[in-house]
């Protein structure tokens, strides 16, 4: 589940950046993707383990991404939250 979420988030970030919905530079897009890949490596090595306080695996990944790359991680989170709001 974790790996699928990371891969989905990477594809989502790239797609949104490509069509201009995720307002990032090419450098920022790379930073987001590399940050998500780092989250996955940390999870595989056991360095990153979601806590009981995390709402779900997606939220845990988003929080860790923001810890790793700073406020830029929040851009992706805000867009994902908007999509959820629209779908509900």
Helices and strands as residue ranges (DSSP letters): H 2-18, H 26-45, H 57-69, H 72-87
